[in-house]
Amino acid sequence: MDAPHRWGDARSSRRQLMKDSLKLVLGLLLLGGWAAAQTEEPAQKDRVITGAVTALLEEAHVTRHPLDDEISEWAFEAYLKSLDPARLHFLDSDIRGFAKYRDDIDDMMRSGELAFAHRVFERFRARVRETRDIINEFLEKPLDLENKEYYAMDGESVPWPKDTAAKRERLRQRLEYEWLSLEESGVDGAKIADRLRKRYDRFVERLGQETDDDILSRFTNAVTTSYDPHSTYMSPKAFEDFSMSLTLEYQGIGALLGEEDGFILIRQIFPGGSAAEDKDLAPKDKILAVGQGKEGPMVDIVGMRISDAVQLIRGKAGTWVRLDVKPAGGGPRKIHLLRRKRIEMEQSAAKGVVFDVVSDNGKTTKVGRIDLPSFYREQKRASRDEKDYHSSTVDLRRILEEFKTRGVDVVVLDLRSNGGGYLPEALGVAGLFLDEGPVVQVKNGRGRIRELDDPSEGAVWTGPLVVLTSRLSASASEIVAGAIRDYDRGLVVGDPSTHGKGTVQTTIDVADAVRMKSLGNLGVLKVTIQQFFLPNGDSTQVRGVPSDVVVPSWNDVLGEGEAELPHALPFARIRPAPHEDAGQVRADIVAALREASAQRVANSPDFKKLVERMKAFRAFQEKKLVPLKKEEYFALQASFNAKDPTAKKAEDASKNDGEAHPEKKTKDRRTEVLPKKVELVTVGKKPSPWMQEILAIASDYVRMLAKRRI
């Protein structure tokens, strides 16, 4: 979701930033006497990297904020949190000893003196060895799982352990939580202790493998992410690991992985991959173990380096891998059998489906739904003007033309799992529905504002339009949804708001920036350089794009928005860009649609179950307290795992032909429209209750527009 936007203006901005920053960077390096050095000495490289990153952040970041004591204090907290987020290992005395340096990190970055970063890490490594020994001691005796007490999941909600006794108490609770999690997922009791011992042994071993580059990267990232959550530094090794995770998108299971508190998490699922085809996997799910082939032993990966975990999950196309996964929304662990594959563009391209929706008076409304998983383009083929190349704009144009020949009454553009992509494609897609005018405004750190317009005159689809969004809709998808909403061109339906990422990043090769190729690879800085603003002048940052009609969705409780990320840039507003409203969304229509939808949802047993489950999960999220009494823990997990046909899997049934759900208002037949070869496909399965509600809203919208002759 936070990948750099791939578009021409970002490239030209990067070139200009390189020119603007070079003098400042070289000036800082010369002042430190570093430019003359041509050795491979690690300390020398550290000084060049930290000095360059400091200068580039101050010059290139959209806020143009100096690296000062305020940033230092934030970076101090971020560095400690990156090591010990659950506050299991450090003692309060450690933190108090470190605190005298909390406002000196800016000076450390400018001088390249990283002794503090190394001292903190060495103390952490020693404390983790101490933790391992305490855990092993506890495992020598049976655990008492009958006490009514709770483990605080959120480390920031508890103080640092004041002494070893307090640390032991915190670790006892953590161990009981981990034991219950394994037992509830079906691990044999005799094997749980052994798995936990190996888990902590592996954590100690992993820390012993951390290199100077790893420490520099972690420390520097504490600084960059204190500017905003999307600005990051990647050391040469980290960049290699990052590239490996992107390769996974095309030759593995089709997922981007991340790491949090020792767990390997699914960050994003890409369309067309085996992870997407699994239907039950979702962002923020934890991968706890990996097995090769359809059967055999599983390797516990909790505490494992992400690069090592990726190596286990990746593999030759056609081979099988098993993932032991703990769902983000609670419930028991489950083994997922996935076949590794190469994702072709054809599989992840936009697809269209036509539904026949019959109203109470017997009138049929044809609803054409387009699933657009990302804003993509086959750049090489497009640049050679090859026929039938794939791009979001080209594929959607084909689908919309086919919809018109089928007599479709209303189009539903589904952006629920669209995390962004190529900005020119977002402009092109918006232009398929808009006549002309600005689609988005972009502002850089120097205050310059540019309007980016619809690239073509006239709209391909001028009829009723509904845009589906969720908390997972981010970046370029928010631009499209926001422009459609600003122009009153169509209705936005889904979660209360989208993700809220309204920023642009670019990547800068540090060695290129300082012109010191003789020092080898110095890593890459990804830095936020611009902000997006909608035609009405509002940023999409933090607030996202609100829905006109909200439909309860499990994504709303699982999806982490920009506002929840540390140091997210604030919402902002600039002057509106002149544009003509289409007049296809009116306040009275929205009010009537909301009322009708709310009544259907309130009367639906499926939605009642979903709302109850969402309410229970939100209550848990607010407290983040896990019961350690076995009976209570198992009951909590069972409540999260309650069967719910509108939850994660069934919501997407309309995308992947999941379970059939009877519904009087939707006929048994639907047709599928593919972007290149248009065919009529009889599916024979009805959409999920969630999608049925969307179809009902779309049908009502057509009827209300016709009644008002809009």
KOLKOL-453299 format. One line per 10 residues: for each residue y negated, x negated, z negated of C-alpha. Coordinates in pm, whole numbers, plus 50000, padded with zeros to 5 digits. Layout:
BEGIN
Y,X,Z; ...
This chain:
BEGIN
50000,50000,50000; 49766,49715,49937; 49853,49507,50242; 49549,49371,50428; 49416,49607,50694; 49515,49480,51035; 49214,49535,51256; 48960,49342,51458; 48662,49384,51225; 48856,49231,50934
48942,48931,51150; 48580,48880,51256; 48469,48926,50895; 48720,48664,50788; 48585,48418,51044; 48230,48479,50925; 48338,48445,50562; 48504,48116,50643; 48179,47988,50792; 47965,48123,50508
48198,47991,50239; 48279,47651,50381; 47956,47482,50277; 47981,47626,49926; 48346,47528,49888; 48295,47175,50016; 47988,47140,49800; 48183,47227,49488; 48464,46992,49583; 48226,46704,49654
48051,46757,49323; 48390,46713,49157; 48459,46400,49360; 48770,46556,49515; 48702,46548,49886; 48781,46179,49918; 49121,46209,49756; 49408,46222,50004; 49708,46203,49771; 49985,46453,49701
49926,46432,49327; 49991,46784,49184; 49687,46773,48953; 49465,46684,49248; 49596,46979,49450; 49543,47208,49152; 49177,47106,49134; 49125,47168,49504; 49297,47508,49491; 49120,47641,49182
48782,47515,49304; 48832,47673,49646; 48955,48004,49504; 48655,48016,49269; 48407,47955,49551; 48576,48200,49788; 48586,48476,49526; 48218,48437,49442; 48117,48427,49807; 48362,48663,49975
48452,48934,49722; 48283,49264,49790; 48122,49268,49444; 47986,48912,49480; 48040,48885,49105; 48014,48531,48966; 48314,48387,48787; 48158,48402,48441; 48252,48457,48077; 48317,48828,48136
48573,48756,48408; 48713,48479,48185; 48785,48722,47902; 48957,48964,48138; 49159,48680,48290; 49261,48560,47943; 49410,48902,47863; 49569,48926,48208; 49740,48587,48174; 49894,48679,47840
50002,49018,47973; 50165,48858,48277; 50385,48658,48039; 50454,48903,47757; 50357,49259,47860; 50578,49427,47597; 50455,49197,47315; 50805,49088,47225; 50774,48710,47212; 50433,48571,47110
50317,48594,46748; 49969,48699,46644; 49906,48342,46526; 49975,48220,46881; 49720,48462,47025; 49456,48368,46767; 49509,48003,46853; 49464,48073,47224; 49161,48299,47172; 48910,48018,47126
48951,47945,47498; 48911,48306,47616; 48564,48255,47766; 48636,47907,47907; 48860,48008,48196; 48569,48004,48442; 48508,47640,48352; 48879,47562,48385; 48885,47711,48735; 48580,47514,48846
48712,47185,48707; 49077,47242,48793; 49177,47150,48438; 49484,47367,48372; 49611,47212,48049; 49545,47542,47868; 49758,47738,48116; 50044,47493,48069; 50016,47493,47687; 50032,47872,47676
50332,47875,47907; 50517,47610,47706; 50457,47809,47386; 50586,48119,47563; 50898,47937,47677; 50968,47827,47319; 50911,48179,47186; 51154,48324,47442; 51424,48080,47333; 51357,48203,46980
51389,48561,47106; 51724,48484,47268; 51858,48345,46941; 51743,48653,46746; 51903,48887,47000; 52233,48700,46982; 52221,48722,46602; 52168,49101,46616; 52456,49141,46861; 52701,48989,46616
52693,49315,46415; 52712,49682,46521; 52374,49841,46589; 52267,50145,46387; 52180,50412,46646; 52147,50702,46403; 51802,50629,46260; 51520,50859,46368; 51271,50605,46496; 51098,50527,46824
51041,50225,47046; 50689,50192,47193; 50725,50119,47565; 50357,50034,47611; 50296,49686,47473; 49921,49741,47453; 49977,50026,47207; 50125,49793,46944; 49976,49485,46776; 50112,49138,46835
50383,49065,46573; 50206,48921,46269; 50501,48698,46177; 50867,48631,46255; 50980,48927,46044; 50762,49165,46248; 50889,49009,46569; 51248,49062,46459; 51174,49430,46393; 51017,49472,46739
51314,49297,46900; 51565,49509,46707; 51407,49823,46849; 51396,49675,47199; 51763,49580,47175; 51862,49929,47059; 51667,50078,47352; 51842,49848,47600; 52181,49926,47443; 52126,50302,47468
52011,50268,47828; 52330,50086,47924; 52555,50321,47727; 52389,50632,47870; 52443,50498,48221; 52817,50466,48164; 52862,50097,48084; 53167,50044,47865; 53067,49979,47504; 53276,49664,47482
53083,49514,47774; 52730,49606,47667; 52686,49319,47421; 52806,49066,47676; 52569,49198,47942; 52274,49182,47705; 52358,48825,47598; 52372,48719,47961; 52044,48899,48032; 51851,48700,47772
52030,48376,47863; 51921,48430,48222; 51561,48490,48114; 51558,48156,47930; 51714,47987,48232; 51461,48145,48466; 51166,48019,48261; 51317,47672,48275; 51294,47691,48654; 50922,47772,48661
50728,47503,48847; 50371,47378,48821; 50298,47585,49134; 50430,47896,48957; 50206,47835,48655; 49901,47770,48874; 49972,48086,49074; 50015,48302,48763; 49699,48165,48601; 49490,48192,48918
49615,48546,48974; 49496,48639,48627; 49150,48548,48756; 49171,48710,49100; 49310,49040,48968; 49025,49051,48717; 48799,49105,49018; 49016,49393,49144; 49390,49469,49157; 49426,49385,49527
49275,49036,49524; 49555,48784,49473; 49634,48417,49518; 49976,48321,49653; 50100,47966,49612; 50303,47822,49901; 50627,47926,49729; 50492,48267,49633; 50372,48326,49989; 50719,48234,50115
50871,48487,49873; 50615,48747,49984; 50703,48686,50349; 51071,48722,50257; 51004,49062,50100; 50827,49171,50417; 51126,49054,50621; 51332,49285,50402; 51138,49570,50559; 51301,49499,50892
51642,49344,50819; 51745,49463,50475; 51731,49801,50305; 51374,49884,50410; 51194,49845,50078; 50921,49627,49931; 51013,49499,49586; 50801,49395,49290; 50844,49272,48935; 50724,49423,48608
50822,49336,48250; 51132,49153,48370; 51251,49443,48587; 51279,49445,48966; 51102,49757,49094; 51087,49935,49427; 50719,49921,49525; 50739,50093,49862; 51005,50247,50085; 50966,50209,50460
51064,50483,50706; 51376,50423,50910; 51549,50201,50655; 51862,50267,50455; 51657,50308,50135; 51468,50596,50298; 51790,50747,50432; 51938,50741,50081; 51690,51019,49990; 51718,50965,49613
51541,50628,49588; 51169,50633,49512; 50882,50397,49430; 50889,50265,49071; 51269,50302,49046; 51418,49999,48866; 51701,49801,49027; 51916,49677,48739; 52214,49524,48918; 52330,49436,49270
52680,49429,49418; 52801,49302,49754; 53020,49525,49969; 53149,49873,49894; 53326,49763,49576; 53349,49470,49341; 53147,49319,49055; 52776,49386,49004; 52524,49114,48916; 52269,49211,48648
51923,49119,48785; 51707,49214,48485; 51500,48905,48409; 51587,48744,48742; 51323,48583,48964; 51221,48826,49237; 51301,48571,49508; 51658,48543,49376; 51692,48922,49353; 51570,48960,49712
51829,48705,49827; 52102,48921,49671; 51975,49241,49831; 51904,49102,50177; 52187,49029,50414; 52324,49056,50762; 52266,49388,50937; 52569,49614,50911; 52689,49481,50576; 52692,49689,50258
52508,49640,49930; 52526,49840,49607; 52223,49891,49385; 52244,50003,49022; 51920,50198,48986; 51736,50357,48693; 51517,50640,48831; 51146,50621,48754; 51150,50983,48647; 51423,50934,48388
51785,51036,48401; 52100,50822,48416; 52149,50513,48625; 52318,50563,48960; 52496,50334,49204; 52346,50357,49555; 52557,50231,49846; 52331,50113,50128; 52407,49963,50466; 52171,49685,50561
52006,49741,50895; 51730,49629,51122; 51457,49890,51138; 51349,49962,51493; 51009,50109,51569; 51180,50414,51721; 51327,50497,51381; 50997,50474,51195; 50781,50644,51457; 50616,50983,51414
50838,51286,51462; 50761,51652,51510; 50944,51966,51401; 50867,52328,51494; 50935,52604,51239; 50934,52978,51306; 50780,53150,51002; 50812,53529,50986; 50554,53718,50779; 50608,54044,50591
50486,54245,50890; 50742,54079,51116; 50496,53858,51303; 50618,53505,51377; 50397,53200,51326; 50503,52879,51495; 50429,52584,51265; 50445,52236,51414; 50492,51969,51148; 50439,51599,51224
50578,51336,50989; 50359,51025,51021; 50502,50751,50793; 50236,50489,50872; 49963,50395,51117; 50155,50162,51347; 50122,49995,51685; 50346,49777,51901; 50064,49528,51942; 50227,49292,52191
50344,49567,52424; 50012,49748,52396; 49816,49432,52484; 50030,49392,52797; 49962,49757,52894; 50334,49830,52901; 50438,50189,52947; 50591,50388,52662; 50484,50150,52386; 50476,50297,52038
50160,50364,51843; 50060,50642,51606; 49794,50774,51844; 50013,50761,52154; 50311,50922,51982; 50106,51197,51817; 49937,51277,52146; 50279,51330,52307; 50394,51550,52020; 50076,51758,52019
50099,51816,52395; 50457,51931,52349; 50349,52158,52063; 50102,52325,52298; 50373,52394,52554; 50588,52544,52276; 50310,52781,52172; 50262,52630,51826; 50003,52820,51620; 49924,52562,51351
49988,52189,51306; 50088,52036,50972; 50018,51660,50963; 50237,51511,50688; 50085,51197,50532; 50262,51226,50195; 50437,50889,50212; 50186,50717,50439; 50053,50404,50268; 49818,50298,50549
49840,50050,50835; 49625,49966,51138; 49276,50107,51103; 49224,50150,51481; 49526,50379,51479; 49379,50582,51194; 49061,50623,51398; 49267,50723,51700; 49476,50977,51508; 49166,51136,51356
49018,51153,51706; 49310,51367,51823; 49175,51645,51600; 48798,51575,51608; 48563,51623,51902; 48345,51319,51837; 48154,51140,51563; 48205,50893,51277; 48548,50881,51111; 48470,50628,50837
48193,50400,50714; 48252,50042,50598; 48027,49849,50358; 48056,49477,50285; 47940,49270,49990; 47601,49205,50147; 47528,49576,50172; 47577,49605,50547; 47711,49947,50652; 47892,50015,50979
48004,50349,51119; 48342,50352,51293; 48361,50643,51535; 48627,50857,51696; 48728,50633,51990; 48763,50918,52241; 48562,51226,52327; 48726,51562,52287; 49019,51667,52071; 49380,51704,52182
49449,51975,51921; 49169,52221,51847; 49378,52485,51670; 49442,52535,51296; 49532,52217,51110; 49685,52144,50768; 49704,51788,50630; 49972,51720,50366; 49893,51447,50114; 50029,51307,49789
49953,51039,49531; 50136,50802,49766; 49893,50866,50054; 49669,50560,50057; 49411,50363,50250; 49411,50456,50620; 49582,50790,50551; 49300,50873,50309; 49050,50796,50584; 49215,51047,50817
49257,51317,50551; 48902,51260,50427; 48749,51282,50774; 48939,51604,50851; 48814,51748,50523; 48453,51632,50568; 48433,51789,50913; 48579,52116,50780; 48832,52063,51057; 49145,52138,50857
49294,52223,50522; 49415,51946,50286; 49722,52052,50083; 49941,51868,49833; 49887,51674,49510; 49550,51709,49333; 49429,51394,49509; 49548,51097,49713; 49603,50743,49580; 49239,50635,49584
49253,50295,49758; 48924,50260,49941; 48904,49885,49992; 48973,49632,50268; 49141,49296,50210; 49160,48986,50425; 49369,48671,50383; 49224,48319,50380; 49431,48003,50413; 49297,47778,50138
49370,47455,50328; 49178,47590,50628; 48890,47692,50404; 48846,47344,50255; 48951,47156,50571; 49201,46947,50377; 49519,46983,50579; 49622,46637,50457; 49698,46794,50119; 49955,47021,50281
49996,47392,50221; 49754,47506,49951; 49850,47873,49954; 49667,48188,50058; 49393,48396,49897; 49393,48769,49966; 49048,48897,49877; 48879,49237,49886; 48583,49212,50125; 48477,49571,50206
48486,49932,50090; 48556,50250,50285; 48326,50550,50274; 48388,50891,50429; 48143,51055,50670; 47987,51248,50378; 47907,50917,50205; 48174,50937,49932; 48409,50646,49875; 48781,50715,49871
48802,50455,49593; 48964,50578,49268; 48900,50949,49334; 49091,50964,49660; 49075,51275,49876; 49113,51602,49681; 49332,51884,49807; 49194,52224,49895; 49520,52382,49780; 49735,52205,49519
50113,52252,49524; 50314,52112,49228; 50499,51795,49327; 50709,51533,49152; 50507,51268,49336; 50208,51367,49124; 50373,51244,48804; 50550,50943,48954; 50279,50817,49186; 50048,50563,49023
49693,50608,49148; 49425,50345,49194; 49246,50472,48883; 49540,50359,48668; 49526,50000,48797; 49340,49743,48583; 48993,49648,48708; 48997,49894,48998; 48656,49904,49165; 48458,50216,49074
48378,50515,49291; 48056,50477,49487; 47845,50678,49727; 47622,50586,50023; 47411,50791,50260; 47607,51043,50473; 47671,50976,50840; 47545,51260,51063; 47829,51470,51203; 47895,51824,51325
48112,52047,51106; 48397,52225,51283; 48363,52527,51053; 48738,52590,51027; 48753,52573,50647; 48548,52821,50444; 48521,52869,50070; 48649,53227,50084; 48954,53122,50285; 49035,52838,50044
49001,53071,49745; 49234,53329,49900; 49491,53064,49995; 49487,52918,49644; 49540,53259,49487; 49829,53352,49718; 49998,53014,49672; 49957,53020,49293; 50121,53363,49280; 50420,53251,49488
50462,52935,49279; 50442,53132,48953; 50713,53371,49074; 50945,53097,49203; 51234,52992,48973; 51249,52660,49158; 50884,52581,49095; 50911,52695,48733; 51182,52434,48677; 50973,52170,48848
50661,52248,48645; 50859,52241,48318; 51014,51907,48411; 50676,51764,48510; 50525,51882,48182; 50802,51715,47979; 50770,51391,48172; 50390,51384,48136; 50428,51432,47760; 50664,51135,47752
50425,50927,47965; 50135,50996,47730; 50326,50882,47422; 50557,50626,47586; 50781,50647,47280; 51158,50630,47335; 51382,50776,47062; 51635,50529,46924; 51860,50791,46770; 52150,50817,47012
52169,51196,47022; 51794,51235,47075; 51783,50961,47341; 52064,51120,47541; 51897,51463,47517; 51568,51321,47648; 51740,51159,47945; 51927,51482,48018; 51600,51677,48027; 51460,51436,48286
51776,51463,48491; 51787,51843,48499; 51885,51969,48842; 51573,52079,49024; 51580,52179,49390; 51208,52116,49434; 51210,51768,49287; 51213,51434,49466; 51514,51485,49693; 51462,51849,49785
51089,51811,49848; 51178,51579,50132; 51464,51791,50263; 51247,51903,50551; 51215,51538,50652; 51579,51444,50631; 51772,51768,50673; 51877,51788,50310; 52032,52083,50132; 51975,52425,50281
51771,52671,50079; 51771,53042,50174; 51434,53195,50247; 51362,53528,50414; 51039,53418,50576; 51176,53119,50769; 51419,53157,51055; 51743,52960,51063; 51634,52761,51367; 51387,52481,51397
51326,52238,51679; 51266,51865,51663; 51015,51688,51886; 51058,51312,51933; 50768,51100,52055; 50922,50960,52376; 51209,51180,52478; 51127,51540,52392; 51436,51742,52316; 51524,52075,52159
51740,52021,51853; 51899,52305,51656; 51918,52189,51296; 52064,52493,51126; 51928,52410,50780; 51632,52571,50616; 51351,52372,50456; 51328,52307,50085; 51143,52549,49855; 50851,52304,49847
50824,52293,50226; 50869,52669,50243; 50554,52702,50033; 50368,52470,50272; 50482,52681,50566; 50366,52995,50388; 50022,52842,50328; 49999,52736,50693; 50100,53083,50811; 49847,53249,50579
49579,53010,50704; 49640,53111,51067; 49624,53477,50975; 49298,53438,50778; 49130,53240,51056; 49230,53505,51308; 49105,53783,51083; 48765,53613,51060; 48778,53522,51430; 48734,53152,51359
